[in-house]
């Protein structure tokens, strides 16, 4: 298991073109989803990724991708059939 280094919320805020408050809100959402943990260190709050939870989310998203790609493929087939002049319903 790899140790994931933490960064402060301030460091994160400097890395993105958004306000400190916006970064705090994003971190709070990630923390609620247990994708990151936030722990106090003095006056700072250290943010660390949760690799196990991130892998779990990735597997879930991979499953959704398979489903949606299949649906898009079926839609492509239906649209191609609709464009086929030989397939008229008159």
C-alpha distances in whole Angstrom, upper triangle without the diagonal:
4,7,9,13,15,19,22,24,27,25,24,28,29,27,28,32,32,33,31,32,31,28,27,28,26,23,25,25,21,20,23,21,17,16,16,16,19,20,23,23,27,29,26,23,20,18,14,13,11,9,9,13,14,13,15,18,17,18,21,22,22,24,27,27,28,31,32,32,34,37,37,38,41,42,43,45,47,47,48,51,52,53,55,58,59,57,60,60,64
4,6,9,12,16,19,21,24,22,21,25,25,23,25,29,30,31,28,30,29,25,25,27,24,21,23,23,20,19,22,20,17,15,15,15,18,18,21,21,25,26,23,21,17,16,12,11,10,8,10,13,13,13,16,18,17,19,22,22,22,25,27,27,29,31,32,32,35,37,37,38,41,42,42,45,47,47,48,51,52,53,55,58,59,57,60,61,64
4,6,9,13,16,19,21,19,19,22,23,22,24,28,28,28,26,27,27,23,23,25,22,19,21,22,18,18,21,20,16,15,13,13,15,15,18,17,21,23,20,18,14,13,9,9,10,9,11,14,14,15,17,19,19,21,23,24,24,27,29,29,31,33,34,34,37,39,39,40,43,44,44,47,49,49,50,53,54,55,57,60,61,60,62,63,66
4,6,10,13,15,18,16,15,19,20,18,20,24,24,25,22,24,23,19,20,21,19,16,18,19,15,15,18,17,14,12,10,11,12,13,16,16,20,21,17,15,11,10,6,6,8,8,11,13,12,14,16,17,17,20,22,22,23,26,27,27,29,32,32,33,35,37,37,39,41,42,42,45,47,47,48,51,52,52,54,58,59,58,60,60,64
4,7,10,13,15,13,13,17,17,16,18,22,22,23,20,22,22,18,18,21,19,16,18,20,16,16,19,19,16,14,11,11,12,12,14,14,17,18,15,13,9,8,6,8,10,11,15,16,15,17,20,20,20,23,25,25,26,29,30,30,32,34,34,35,38,39,39,41,44,44,45,47,49,49,50,53,54,54,57,60,62,60,62,63,66
4,7,9,12,10,10,14,15,14,16,20,20,20,17,19,19,15,15,18,16,13,15,17,14,13,17,17,15,13,10,9,9,9,11,11,14,15,11,9,6,5,4,7,10,12,15,16,15,18,20,20,21,24,25,25,26,29,30,30,33,35,34,35,38,39,39,41,44,44,45,48,49,49,51,53,54,54,57,60,62,60,62,63,66
4,7,8,6,7,10,11,11,13,17,17,17,14,16,16,13,13,16,14,12,15,17,14,14,18,18,16,14,11,11,10,10,11,11,13,13,10,8,5,5,7,10,13,15,18,18,17,20,22,21,22,25,26,26,28,31,31,31,34,36,35,36,39,40,40,42,44,44,45,48,49,49,51,53,54,54,57,60,62,60,62,63,66
4,5,5,6,9,10,11,13,16,15,14,11,13,14,11,11,14,13,11,13,16,14,14,17,19,17,16,12,11,9,9,9,9,11,10,6,6,4,6,9,12,15,18,21,20,19,23,24,23,24,28,28,28,30,33,32,33,36,37,37,38,41,42,41,44,46,46,46,50,51,50,52,55,55,55,58,62,63,62,63,64,67
4,5,5,6,9,10,11,14,12,11,8,10,11,7,7,10,10,8,11,13,12,12,16,17,16,15,12,11,9,10,11,11,13,11,7,6,7,7,10,12,16,18,21,20,19,23,24,22,24,27,27,26,29,32,31,31,35,36,35,36,40,40,39,42,44,44,45,48,49,48,50,53,53,53,56,59,61,60,61,61,64
4,5,5,6,9,10,12,11,10,7,10,11,9,9,13,13,11,14,17,16,16,19,21,20,18,15,15,12,13,13,13,13,11,8,8,9,10,13,16,19,22,25,23,22,26,27,26,27,30,30,29,32,35,34,34,37,39,37,39,42,42,41,44,47,46,47,50,51,50,52,55,55,55,58,61,63,61,63,63,66
4,5,5,6,9,12,12,12,10,13,13,10,11,15,14,12,15,18,16,17,20,21,20,18,15,15,13,15,14,14,15,13,10,10,10,10,12,14,18,20,23,23,21,24,26,25,25,29,29,28,30,33,33,33,36,37,36,37,41,41,40,43,45,45,45,49,50,49,51,54,54,54,57,60,62,60,62,63,66
4,5,5,7,10,10,10,8,11,11,7,9,12,10,9,13,14,13,14,18,18,18,15,13,14,12,15,15,15,17,15,12,11,10,9,11,13,16,18,21,20,18,22,24,22,22,26,26,25,27,30,29,29,33,34,33,34,37,37,37,39,42,41,42,45,46,45,47,50,50,50,53,56,58,57,58,59,62
4,5,6,8,7,7,5,9,8,6,8,11,10,10,13,15,15,16,19,20,20,18,15,16,14,17,17,17,18,16,13,12,12,12,14,16,19,21,24,23,21,25,26,24,25,28,28,27,29,32,31,31,34,35,34,35,39,39,38,40,43,42,42,46,47,46,48,51,50,50,53,57,59,57,58,59,62
4,6,8,8,9,8,12,12,9,12,15,14,14,17,19,18,19,22,23,23,21,18,19,17,19,19,19,19,17,14,14,14,14,16,18,22,23,26,25,23,26,28,26,27,30,31,29,31,34,33,33,36,37,36,37,40,40,39,42,44,43,44,47,48,47,49,52,52,52,55,58,60,58,60,61,64
4,7,9,10,10,14,12,10,13,15,13,13,17,18,17,19,22,22,22,19,17,19,17,20,20,20,21,20,16,16,15,14,15,16,20,21,24,23,21,24,26,24,24,28,28,26,28,31,30,29,33,34,33,34,37,37,36,39,41,40,41,44,45,44,46,49,49,49,51,55,57,55,57,58,61
4,6,8,9,12,10,8,12,13,11,13,16,16,16,18,21,21,21,19,17,19,18,21,22,22,23,21,18,17,17,15,17,17,21,22,25,23,21,24,26,23,23,27,27,25,27,30,29,28,31,33,31,32,35,35,34,37,39,38,38,42,43,41,43,46,46,46,49,52,54,53,54,55,58
4,7,9,12,10,10,13,14,13,15,18,18,18,21,23,23,24,22,20,22,21,24,24,25,26,23,20,20,20,18,20,21,24,25,28,26,24,27,29,26,26,29,29,27,29,32,30,29,33,34,32,33,36,36,34,37,40,38,38,42,43,41,43,46,46,45,49,52,54,53,54,55,57
4,7,8,6,7,10,11,11,13,15,16,16,19,20,21,22,20,19,21,19,22,22,23,24,21,19,18,19,17,20,20,23,25,28,26,23,27,28,25,26,29,29,26,29,32,30,30,33,34,32,33,37,36,35,38,40,38,39,43,43,42,44,47,46,46,49,52,55,53,54,55,57
4,5,5,6,9,10,11,12,14,16,17,18,20,22,23,21,19,20,18,21,20,22,22,19,17,16,18,17,20,21,24,26,29,27,25,28,29,27,28,31,31,29,32,34,32,32,36,36,34,36,39,39,38,41,43,41,42,46,46,45,47,50,49,49,53,55,58,56,57,58,60
4,5,5,6,9,10,10,12,14,15,16,18,20,21,19,17,18,15,17,17,18,18,15,13,13,14,14,17,19,22,24,27,25,24,27,28,26,27,31,30,29,32,34,32,33,36,37,35,37,40,40,39,42,44,43,44,47,48,47,49,52,51,52,55,58,60,58,59,60,62
4,5,5,6,9,10,10,13,14,15,16,19,20,19,17,17,15,17,17,19,19,16,14,13,16,15,18,20,22,25,27,25,24,27,28,25,27,30,29,28,31,33,32,32,36,36,35,37,40,39,38,42,43,42,43,47,47,46,49,51,50,51,54,57,59,57,58,58,61
4,5,5,6,9,10,11,13,14,15,17,18,17,16,17,16,18,19,21,22,19,17,15,16,15,18,18,21,23,25,23,21,25,26,23,24,28,27,25,28,30,28,29,33,33,31,33,36,35,35,38,40,38,40,43,43,42,45,47,47,47,50,53,56,54,54,55,57
4,5,5,6,8,10,11,12,14,15,16,15,13,14,13,16,16,18,19,17,14,12,13,11,14,15,18,20,23,20,19,23,23,21,22,26,25,24,27,29,27,28,31,32,31,32,36,35,35,38,40,39,40,43,43,43,45,48,47,48,51,54,56,54,55,56,58
4,5,5,6,9,10,10,12,14,15,14,12,13,11,13,14,16,17,15,12,10,12,10,14,15,17,20,22,20,19,23,23,21,23,26,26,25,28,30,28,29,33,33,32,34,37,37,36,40,41,40,42,45,45,45,47,50,49,50,53,56,58,56,57,57,60
4,5,5,6,9,10,11,13,14,14,13,14,12,15,16,19,20,18,16,13,15,13,15,16,18,21,22,19,19,22,22,20,22,25,24,23,26,28,26,27,31,31,30,32,35,34,34,37,39,38,39,42,43,42,45,47,46,47,51,54,56,53,54,54,57
4,5,5,6,9,10,11,12,11,11,12,12,16,17,20,22,20,17,14,14,12,14,13,15,18,20,17,15,19,19,17,19,22,21,19,23,25,23,24,28,28,27,29,32,31,31,34,36,35,36,40,40,39,42,44,44,45,48,51,53,51,52,52,55
4,5,5,6,8,10,10,9,8,9,8,12,14,16,18,17,14,11,11,8,10,10,12,15,17,15,14,18,18,16,18,21,21,20,23,25,24,25,29,29,28,30,33,33,33,36,38,37,39,42,42,42,44,47,47,47,50,54,55,53,55,55,58
4,5,5,6,9,10,10,9,9,9,12,14,17,19,17,15,12,12,10,12,13,14,17,18,15,15,19,19,17,20,22,21,21,24,26,25,26,29,30,29,31,34,33,34,37,38,38,39,42,43,43,45,47,47,48,51,54,56,54,55,55,58
4,5,5,6,9,9,9,11,11,15,17,20,23,21,18,15,15,12,14,13,14,16,17,14,14,17,17,14,17,20,18,18,21,22,21,23,26,26,25,28,30,30,30,33,35,34,36,39,39,39,42,44,44,45,48,51,52,50,51,51,54
4,5,5,6,5,6,8,10,14,16,19,22,21,18,14,13,10,10,9,10,13,14,11,10,14,14,12,14,17,16,16,19,21,20,21,24,25,24,27,29,29,30,32,34,34,35,38,39,39,41,44,44,45,47,51,52,50,51,51,55
4,5,5,6,5,6,7,11,14,17,19,19,16,12,12,9,10,9,9,13,14,11,12,15,15,13,16,19,18,18,21,23,22,24,27,28,27,30,32,32,33,36,37,37,39,41,42,42,45,47,47,48,51,54,56,53,55,54,58
4,5,8,8,9,10,13,16,20,22,21,19,15,15,13,13,12,12,15,15,12,13,16,15,13,17,19,17,18,21,22,21,24,26,26,26,29,31,31,32,35,36,36,38,40,41,41,44,46,46,47,50,53,54,52,53,53,56
4,5,8,10,12,15,19,22,25,24,21,18,17,14,13,11,10,13,12,9,10,13,11,10,13,15,13,14,18,18,18,20,23,23,23,26,28,28,29,31,33,33,35,37,38,38,41,43,43,44,47,50,51,49,50,50,53
4,5,7,10,13,16,19,22,22,20,16,14,11,10,9,7,10,10,7,9,12,11,10,13,15,15,16,19,20,20,22,24,25,25,28,30,30,31,34,35,35,37,40,40,41,43,45,46,47,49,53,54,52,53,53,56
4,7,10,14,17,19,23,22,19,16,14,10,9,6,5,8,8,6,6,9,10,8,11,14,13,14,17,18,18,20,23,24,24,26,28,29,29,32,34,34,35,38,39,39,41,43,44,45,48,51,52,50,52,52,55
4,7,10,13,16,19,19,16,12,10,6,5,4,5,8,10,8,9,12,13,12,14,17,17,17,20,22,22,23,26,27,27,29,32,32,33,35,37,37,39,41,42,42,44,47,47,48,51,54,56,53,55,55,59
4,7,10,13,16,16,13,10,8,6,5,6,7,11,12,11,12,15,16,15,18,20,20,21,23,25,25,27,30,31,31,33,35,36,36,39,41,41,42,45,46,46,48,50,51,52,54,58,59,57,59,59,62
4,7,10,13,13,10,6,5,4,6,9,10,14,16,14,15,19,19,19,21,24,24,24,27,29,29,30,33,34,34,35,38,38,39,41,43,43,45,47,48,48,51,53,53,54,57,60,62,60,61,61,64
4,7,10,10,9,5,5,7,8,12,13,16,18,17,18,21,22,22,24,27,27,27,30,32,32,33,36,37,37,39,42,42,43,45,47,47,48,51,52,52,54,57,57,58,61,64,65,63,65,65,68
4,6,7,6,4,6,9,11,15,16,20,22,21,22,25,26,25,28,30,30,31,33,35,35,37,40,41,40,42,45,45,46,48,50,50,51,54,55,55,57,60,60,61,63,67,68,66,68,68,71
4,6,5,6,7,10,12,16,18,21,23,23,23,27,28,28,29,32,33,33,35,37,38,39,42,43,43,44,47,48,48,50,52,52,53,56,57,57,59,62,62,63,65,69,71,68,70,70,74
4,5,8,10,13,16,20,22,25,27,26,27,30,31,31,33,36,36,36,39,41,41,42,45,46,46,47,50,51,51,53,55,55,56,59,60,60,62,65,65,65,68,72,73,71,73,73,76
4,7,10,13,16,20,22,25,28,27,27,31,32,31,33,36,36,36,38,41,40,41,44,45,45,47,49,50,50,52,54,54,55,58,59,59,61,63,63,64,67,70,72,70,71,71,74
4,6,10,13,16,19,22,25,24,24,27,28,28,29,32,33,32,35,37,37,38,41,42,41,43,46,46,46,49,51,51,52,55,56,55,57,60,60,61,63,67,69,67,68,68,71
4,6,10,13,16,19,21,20,20,24,25,24,26,29,29,29,32,34,33,34,38,39,38,40,43,43,43,46,48,47,49,52,52,52,54,57,57,58,61,64,66,64,65,65,68
4,7,10,13,16,18,18,18,21,22,22,23,26,27,27,29,32,32,32,35,37,36,38,41,41,41,44,46,46,47,50,51,51,53,55,56,56,59,62,64,62,64,64,67
4,7,10,13,15,14,14,18,19,18,20,23,23,23,26,28,28,29,32,33,33,34,37,38,38,40,42,42,43,46,47,47,49,52,52,53,55,59,60,58,60,60,64
4,7,9,12,12,12,15,16,16,17,20,21,21,23,26,26,27,30,31,31,32,35,36,36,38,41,41,42,45,46,46,48,50,51,52,54,58,59,57,59,59,63
4,6,9,9,8,11,13,13,14,16,18,18,20,22,23,23,26,28,28,29,32,33,33,35,37,38,39,41,43,43,44,47,48,48,51,54,56,54,56,56,60
4,6,6,6,9,10,11,12,14,16,16,18,20,21,22,25,26,27,28,30,32,32,34,36,37,38,41,42,42,44,46,47,48,50,54,55,53,55,55,59
4,6,5,6,9,10,10,12,14,15,16,18,20,21,22,24,25,26,29,30,31,32,35,35,36,39,40,41,42,45,46,47,49,52,53,51,54,54,58
4,5,5,6,9,10,11,13,14,15,17,19,20,21,23,25,26,28,29,30,32,34,35,36,38,40,41,42,44,45,47,48,52,53,51,53,53,57
4,5,5,6,9,10,11,12,14,15,17,18,20,22,23,24,26,27,28,30,32,33,34,37,38,39,40,42,43,45,47,50,51,49,51,51,55
4,5,5,6,9,10,10,12,14,15,16,18,20,21,22,24,26,26,28,30,31,32,34,36,36,38,40,41,42,44,48,49,47,49,49,53
4,5,5,6,9,10,10,12,14,15,17,19,20,21,23,24,25,27,29,30,31,33,35,36,37,39,40,42,43,47,48,46,48,48,52
4,5,5,6,9,10,11,13,14,16,17,19,20,22,23,25,26,28,29,30,32,34,35,36,38,40,41,43,46,47,45,47,47,51
4,5,5,6,9,10,11,12,14,16,16,18,20,21,22,24,26,27,28,30,32,32,34,36,37,39,41,44,45,43,45,45,48
4,5,5,6,9,10,10,12,14,15,16,18,20,21,22,24,25,26,29,30,31,32,35,36,37,39,42,43,41,43,44,47
4,5,5,6,9,10,11,13,14,15,17,19,20,21,23,25,26,27,29,30,32,34,35,36,38,42,42,40,42,43,46
4,5,5,6,9,10,11,13,14,16,17,19,20,22,23,25,26,28,29,31,32,33,35,37,40,41,39,41,41,44
4,5,5,6,9,10,10,12,14,15,16,18,20,21,22,24,26,26,28,30,31,32,34,38,39,37,39,39,43
4,5,5,6,9,10,10,13,14,15,16,19,20,21,23,25,26,27,29,30,31,33,37,38,35,38,38,42
4,5,5,6,9,10,11,13,14,16,17,19,20,22,23,25,26,28,29,31,32,36,36,34,36,36,40
4,5,5,6,8,10,11,12,14,15,16,18,20,21,22,24,26,27,29,30,34,35,32,34,34,38
4,5,5,6,8,10,10,12,14,15,16,18,20,21,22,24,25,27,28,32,33,31,33,34,37
4,6,5,6,9,10,11,12,14,15,17,19,20,21,23,25,26,27,31,31,29,32,32,36
4,6,5,6,9,10,11,12,14,16,17,18,20,21,23,25,26,30,30,28,30,30,34
4,5,5,6,8,10,10,12,14,15,16,18,20,21,22,24,28,29,26,28,29,32
4,5,5,6,9,10,10,12,14,15,16,18,20,21,23,26,27,25,27,28,32
4,5,5,6,9,10,11,13,14,15,17,19,20,21,25,25,23,26,26,30
4,5,5,6,9,10,11,12,14,15,17,18,20,24,24,22,24,24,28
4,5,5,6,9,10,10,12,14,15,16,18,22,23,21,23,24,27
4,5,5,6,9,10,11,13,14,15,17,20,21,19,22,23,26
4,5,5,6,9,10,11,12,14,15,19,19,17,19,20,24
4,5,5,6,8,10,10,12,14,18,19,16,18,19,22
4,5,5,6,9,10,11,12,16,17,15,18,19,23
4,5,5,6,9,10,11,14,15,13,16,17,21
4,5,5,6,9,10,13,14,11,13,14,18
4,5,5,6,9,12,14,12,13,15,18
4,5,5,6,10,11,10,13,15,18
4,5,5,8,9,7,10,11,15
4,6,8,9,7,8,10,13
4,6,9,8,9,12,15
4,5,6,8,11,14
4,5,6,10,12
4,6,9,11
4,7,9
4,6
4
